[in-house]
Amino acid sequence: MSWATASVKGVLVFLYFVVTTVYVPDLVLGLDFVADSSVFVRDLVALVVWGVFFTAGLWLLRVGQRRGII
């Protein structure tokens, strides 16, 4: 794998985690029915959304490693 290919793949992995663990939970917390909920519900929703995307990202990295993509 060349440096250019490895760099592009690294940037894509980085962008996936930034978008899905920072921006998506923030977007969900901005929804009216979530924003109007109690603090406990907002925290729980943020934790679940963050956890799902983080776990999915780790799983995708493992699948990519097994298939030789990464």
N, C-alpha and C positions, 0 to 999 in steps of 0.2 A: 504494500500500500504506500502510495507516495505521500509526501508531506501535504500537498494540496488537498488530496482526498481525505486524509486524516483530519486536516483542519476544518474542512467543510462539515464532515460528520460530527466533529466536536462542537462546532458552532450550532449545528442543528439540535444536538442533544441539549446543549445549554439553553437554547431558545425554547425548546419544548418545556423544560422544567421551569423556566422563568414565566412563561405565559400561563402554564397550567397550575402552578403553585402560588403565583402572585396575582395575576390579572383575573383569572377565572373566579377564584374565591371572592375577590373584591367586587367583581361584577355581580355575583350571586348575592352578596351581602347588600348590594345597592337596590335589589328588587324590593318593591313596596311591601309585599307580604312578609318578607324576611326582615326588612328594616323596621317594620312595626311590631315585630315579635319581642319577647323578653330577651334580656342579655344572655341567659342560658341557652335559649333556642338559637340565637344568632351565633354564639360560640360553637354550639354543637353542629350547626349547618356548615360553618366554616371549616371545622375539623373534619367532617365527613367528606366534603368536597375536596379539600386539600389532600386528605388521606387516599381517596380513590385515585386521583390523578398522579400522586406520588408513587403509589403502589403500581399503578398501570405503567408508569415510566420505568420503574425498576424491572418489571416483568418484560417490557418491550426491549430493554437493554439486554436482558438475559437471553431472550429469543434471538435477538440480533447477533449476540455472541455465538450462540449455538449454530446458527446458519452461516456464520462467517461474514456477516454484513459489517460488523463492527470490529 
